[in-house]
Amino acid sequence: MSESWASTLTGKNIILGISGSIAAFKAAILARELERCGACVRVILTSSAEKFIGRATFEGLGFEVYQDLWSGPHELHVSLAQWADLIVVAPSTADLIARLANGHCNELLSATILCAEVPIWIAPAMHPSMWKAEATQENIEKLNRRGIKLIGPAHGEVASGDEGLGRLVEPSQIIEHLVENTHAGSELLGRHIIVTAGPTREALDPVRALTNLSSGKMGYAIAAAASAAGARVTLISGPVALAPPLGVQRITIESARELQEKLEEVLGAERDKADLLVMAAAVADYRPSQVSGAKLKKGEKPPEIHLEANPDIIANIGKERQGQQPLLVAFALETSTGDELIQAARKKLINKRVDYVVANNSADSLGRSDATVCLVSPSDCIHYPEMKKAALASQLVSRWAKDISERLPSSHD
């Protein structure tokens, strides 16, 4: 572990909760790595967890282990909650998530969590069908409203051999996420933020498509920054070569119409299921009016391709929005600079009925890890000098968070 990681967690009292998943064997690795980062770790095993990994494993590694409400003096769940600076549950089953969401506390781990007034992180592990079940997603939403945050799950092969979203995030990634968020503010705690990112692809035939050069880096950086600030983040992404930020739910799409469909699902019929929508995706303005079912063959003349307009997604949402929720942010990627760029952004601000436009020149952004942008609102224009997209994303999210807190009632008041 790096010295910076160790210094972040040094002296932290961390409770590692383990529930009954086959992935529980990874918890032993996680406990040891947390200790190497300088943390003091105590382990709580549920009765189901003991079916997969025993207390002897953790005691052999030198950790204090607790198993039930009656295994210590006084009110053990209260004293453990008061001792902890941080609680992380890895793995967390669908059953434990359901019990935590509904305030059940009939065993030591859930009782300790109910008593705790410290940051709580859960790393889910379950079959993909259990993860995507409506009941599980409703329970996750409840936990997010209470400030309990997710780490994962990851996409991959699970115990059954099936593949999908539900695999436990690797111990090193869990630690990385804890370190990155140990000092994160809670200004967006309980808020739901939707970010779109990357390009769209509009099929010409089974092997060709119209697309653009967006890398998705800015949108992904914004999603990561919003998650670090305490928000529940849904990232709707076109095809990019980027891993989803930890703790962020990613939905993948290809075309503009798919993006519109997923946005409508996530925003809800009243368009009020999010506090902030950041449209960082580079959405194709046009699509082929007909898609060939077979590969278009090379001929003496190039094929004629007729185009038709894609829906103007952000403009439609701006038109349908009732009141000020969600806060709307559009992007304007232009080839112009200076005053011409700002005027283009202001025109977009008015025409799309949005609250902010992030404007930049294509040469200053496309494919790069840094960017220079202007943030245009009805009242001002803020110039952000060249900086890494991760740093820029943090500054933009901080600005929007302040606006949200002033305009919209808290979703967790």
WOPE-V994565 format. One record per residue. SS is DSSP state (hx for helix, st for strand, lp for the rest). D_FIRST is the distance of its C-alpha to the first C-alpha in Angstrom with 2 decimals. Layout:
# WOPE-V994565
[[SS:D_FIRST] [SS:D_FIRST]]
This chain:
# WOPE-V994565
[[lp:0.00] [lp:3.79] [hx:6.59] [hx:8.33] [hx:6.51] [hx:6.82] [hx:10.26] [hx:11.27] [hx:11.16] [lp:12.00] [lp:15.45] [lp:15.81] [st:18.10] [st:17.26] [st:19.80] [st:18.78] [st:22.07] [st:22.88] [lp:26.11] [lp:28.13] [lp:26.67] [hx:26.15] [hx:22.60] [hx:22.04] [hx:20.60] [hx:17.32] [hx:17.14] [hx:16.40] [hx:13.18] [hx:12.38] [hx:13.45] [hx:11.34] [hx:8.01] [hx:9.55] [hx:10.44] [hx:7.18] [lp:6.63] [lp:10.02] [lp:12.39] [st:15.64] [st:16.42] [st:19.97] [st:21.07] [st:24.30] [st:25.84] [lp:28.85] [lp:31.72] [lp:31.10] [hx:27.44] [hx:28.80] [hx:30.61] [lp:27.40] [lp:25.07] [lp:26.39] [hx:25.51] [hx:25.56] [hx:22.33] [hx:20.46] [hx:22.58] [hx:21.81] [lp:18.11] [lp:19.28] [lp:19.42] [st:22.57] [st:24.23] [st:27.01] [lp:29.35] [lp:32.42] [lp:34.22] [lp:36.18] [lp:33.50] [lp:33.31] [lp:35.67] [lp:37.00] [lp:35.52] [hx:32.14] [hx:31.11] [hx:31.98] [hx:30.16] [hx:26.91] [hx:27.21] [hx:27.85] [hx:24.91] [lp:22.29] [lp:20.58] [st:19.39] [st:20.42] [st:18.88] [st:21.06] [st:19.64] [st:21.80] [st:24.72] [lp:28.06] [hx:31.01] [hx:32.86] [hx:30.35] [hx:30.18] [hx:33.99] [hx:34.23] [hx:31.84] [hx:33.75] [lp:37.00] [lp:36.04] [lp:36.54] [lp:35.21] [lp:36.78] [lp:33.72] [hx:30.96] [hx:28.13] [hx:30.42] [hx:32.23] [hx:29.09] [hx:28.06] [hx:31.65] [hx:31.53] [lp:28.21] [lp:28.23] [lp:24.51] [st:22.47] [st:22.60] [st:20.76] [st:21.98] [st:20.70] [st:24.00] [lp:24.77] [lp:28.39] [lp:30.92] [hx:31.39] [hx:34.95] [hx:33.88] [hx:31.34] [lp:34.00] [lp:36.72] [hx:38.42] [hx:37.93] [hx:34.14] [hx:34.00] [hx:36.30] [hx:34.13] [hx:31.00] [hx:33.12] [hx:34.11] [hx:30.56] [hx:29.65] [hx:32.72] [lp:31.51] [lp:28.10] [lp:26.17] [st:23.76] [st:22.75] [lp:19.56] [lp:21.23] [lp:22.97] [st:22.22] [st:25.02] [st:25.41] [st:27.07] [lp:27.48] [lp:28.80] [lp:32.39] [lp:31.68] [lp:32.49] [st:30.38] [st:29.78] [st:27.82] [st:26.66] [st:23.73] [lp:20.71] [lp:17.74] [lp:14.87] [hx:12.28] [hx:9.42] [hx:12.11] [hx:13.13] [hx:9.96] [hx:10.09] [hx:13.71] [hx:13.51] [hx:11.44] [hx:13.93] [hx:16.79] [lp:16.25] [lp:18.50] [lp:20.60] [lp:24.31] [lp:26.59] [lp:29.52] [lp:29.68] [lp:29.02] [lp:31.28] [lp:32.47] [st:32.76] [st:32.05] [st:33.06] [st:31.82] [st:33.44] [st:31.86] [lp:32.58] [st:35.98] [lp:38.70] [lp:40.55] [st:44.30] [st:45.65] [st:48.62] [st:48.81] [lp:46.51] [lp:44.65] [st:44.97] [st:44.02] [st:44.32] [lp:40.96] [lp:39.28] [lp:36.38] [lp:34.07] [lp:30.40] [lp:29.49] [hx:26.62] [hx:28.23] [hx:28.98] [hx:25.52] [hx:24.06] [hx:26.65] [hx:25.83] [hx:22.13] [hx:23.20] [hx:25.81] [hx:23.52] [hx:21.11] [lp:24.32] [lp:25.20] [lp:27.59] [st:28.27] [st:28.20] [st:30.26] [st:29.64] [st:32.65] [st:31.79] [lp:33.89] [lp:32.77] [lp:29.65] [lp:26.80] [lp:24.10] [lp:21.94] [lp:22.80] [lp:20.52] [lp:18.91] [lp:21.45] [lp:24.27] [st:27.25] [st:28.36] [st:31.95] [st:32.89] [lp:36.32] [lp:38.33] [lp:41.46] [hx:42.56] [hx:44.61] [hx:41.69] [hx:39.72] [hx:42.71] [hx:43.02] [hx:39.41] [hx:39.61] [hx:42.82] [hx:41.25] [hx:38.26] [hx:40.37] [lp:43.16] [lp:46.90] [lp:47.14] [lp:44.19] [lp:42.70] [lp:39.65] [lp:37.23] [lp:36.92] [st:35.84] [st:36.36] [st:34.75] [st:36.55] [lp:34.28] [lp:35.43] [st:37.79] [lp:40.63] [lp:43.45] [lp:46.74] [st:48.80] [st:48.79] [st:51.30] [lp:54.26] [lp:54.41] [lp:51.74] [lp:53.09] [lp:52.56] [lp:52.59] [lp:51.13] [lp:53.30] [lp:54.96] [lp:55.61] [lp:59.26] [lp:61.67] [lp:60.67] [lp:57.32] [lp:57.17] [lp:58.01] [lp:55.15] [lp:56.24] [st:53.69] [st:53.72] [st:51.78] [lp:48.64] [lp:48.50] [lp:47.40] [hx:44.69] [hx:43.64] [hx:47.31] [hx:48.34] [hx:45.71] [hx:46.76] [hx:50.36] [hx:49.68] [lp:47.47] [lp:49.16] [lp:48.33] [lp:45.01] [lp:42.63] [lp:40.49] [st:39.69] [st:40.08] [st:38.23] [st:39.50] [st:38.34] [st:40.78] [st:39.75] [st:42.68] [lp:43.86] [lp:45.54] [lp:44.25] [hx:45.24] [hx:47.93] [hx:48.62] [hx:45.08] [hx:45.36] [hx:48.77] [hx:47.51] [hx:44.79] [hx:47.39] [hx:49.69] [hx:46.97] [hx:46.17] [hx:49.83] [hx:50.58] [hx:47.58] [lp:47.90] [lp:44.23] [lp:42.66] [st:40.45] [st:40.30] [st:37.34] [st:39.18] [st:38.00] [st:39.35] [hx:38.33] [hx:37.63] [hx:35.14] [lp:33.07] [lp:33.64] [lp:30.76] [lp:28.88] [lp:25.50] [st:27.36] [st:30.66] [st:33.52] [st:35.31] [st:38.00] [st:37.96] [st:41.60] [st:43.03] [lp:46.68] [lp:46.47] [lp:44.33] [st:42.19] [st:38.81] [st:37.61] [st:33.86] [st:33.21] [st:31.05] [st:27.38] [st:24.52] [hx:25.50] [hx:22.47] [hx:23.59] [hx:27.18] [hx:26.58] [hx:25.19] [hx:28.32] [hx:30.65] [hx:29.31] [hx:29.63] [hx:33.22] [hx:34.12] [hx:32.63] [hx:34.94] [hx:37.84] [hx:37.19] [hx:37.14] [hx:40.46] [hx:42.21] [lp:41.18] [lp:41.29] [lp:37.99] [lp:37.55] [lp:36.25] [lp:38.81]]
